[in-house]
């Protein structure tokens, strides 16, 4: 395979890694910030946390993989991205750190104040991480002010410029879709009144999510160039149409079917953005010529070949292991489970 072919393959893999990450960690985020609204007792809180406990850290492996793929396949983009967007990316990192610490520390002390404090950390950090991821990708979809000075890419924006209406709308979309995803997850993974409350929450979130999704699609047309690739190759509109159908149909189901459709919605939403971005990884709002693309920021042909071989060997192993772990913990969490001393609680 030639360099250009491998650059295209790794751009697609880059998008796929982000799609898988948001599909998996999305319900973690959603369940985290829905916990104050769904849990009516400490038992409910422990059940919610224990639905996430066996899988949340495994889900974040995909974030590390997506970041690692960016670093290895597109090192120039990685370097500029962490330089220009240092503050928002650091904020996301702190949210993920505090969230992980909260999961592990919450059950270490039998004190209402201690546990309630960590519950708030879980909720706030989950919400902020979801919103900030949305804002980050909203700015990527929209483009940021990248200029070219003396042959070097130069960022001419600031932190507050990133908080534009389109990015904020994308952040709201991420919050709603992850909340909907999380409610459906809890509906599947819990029983009794907690499961019923989660199903009702999913129904309450459905209409606002549809409204914001429609606004997002409309605003994307006016605020970005994402639709350019779709107009060049209309067959790609099937991705958007299928995403909309999956979202609308998910509202007709409960349990596993609704959750599976929610997974599909997230994956197709990410790929809508990835298709629209190609070949840009970070487009310039000043001129397309100044964009960081898969072609002008990639690693060498040799590096991409080695990476492709490594991915072909080890990603299937990771997939098999993660599928196995979800299968092992497939049953709903019950109140008697968290009272069992042989079951690890979080």
C-alpha positions, 0 to 999 in steps of 0.5 A: 500500500502507498502512503496516501492509501495508508493516510486515508486508512488511518484517518478512518481508524482515527474516526472509528476509535473516537466513535467506539470511545464515545459509544462506550464511555458515553453511557458512563458519563450519562449515568454519572450525571443522571445519578442525582436524579435517579437515585433515591437512596444510597443503595440506588447510588451503589447500584448505579456505580456498580453497573459502571464499576467493571467496565468504565476503566476498560472503556477509557482504554479507547480514549488512550488508543485514540490519543495514541493513534493521533500521536503515532499516525499524525504527530504534527496534528497531535503536537499543535492540538495540545499546544493550541488547545492546552487549557480545554484539553487539560480541563477534560483530563482533570474531569476524567482524573477526578471521576476515576478517583471518585469511583475508587474512593467513594466506598473507602469510608462509611461516612455520609459526607464522604460518600455524598461528596464523591457522588457530587464529584462523579456527577459534576466531572461526568457532566463537564467531561461530556460537555467539554468533549462536545465543545472540542469537537464542535470547534473541530467541525467548525474550524479554528483560526489557523494561519500560516506564517513563515511556513509554520502553522500559527493559531490566532485564537484564544480560549474564549473564542472556543466558546462560540454558539455552534460549539456550545450547541455541540456540547449540549448535544453531547450532554443530551445524547450521553444522558439518553444513552446512560438512561438506557444503560441503567434501564438494562442494567438495573431492576425494579423501581430504579430501572423504571425511573431510568426508562422514564428519564430516557423518555423525558430526554428523547424529545429534547434530544431530537430537537437539539439534534435537528438544530445541530444538523441545521446549524452545521449547514450554516456554521461549517463545511461538513456537508461539502463532502456529502454534496460531492458524494451524495451516497454519504447522506445515507449515514445521516439518514440512518442516524436520524432513523436510528434515533427516532426508532430508539424512542419506540423500544425499551431495554437492550434494543433501545440501547443498541440503537443508541449505540448506533446513533453515537457511532453514526453521529461521529462518522457524520463528522468524520466524513465531513472533515476528511481529509482535515483533522483540524480544519482552518477557519481562515483558509482550507490551505492552512488546515491540518490534514491526514496528508500534511501531518502524517507519519512516514510510510514505514511508520504507518505500515508498522502501525497497521500491522500492530493494529491488525494483530492486537485490536482483535485481542482487545475487542475479544477481551472487552466483549468477554468482560461485558458478557461476564457482567451482562446481568443487571445489578441487584440490591443483594449483589452490593450487599454480598461481601464477595462482590466488589463494590465501588 
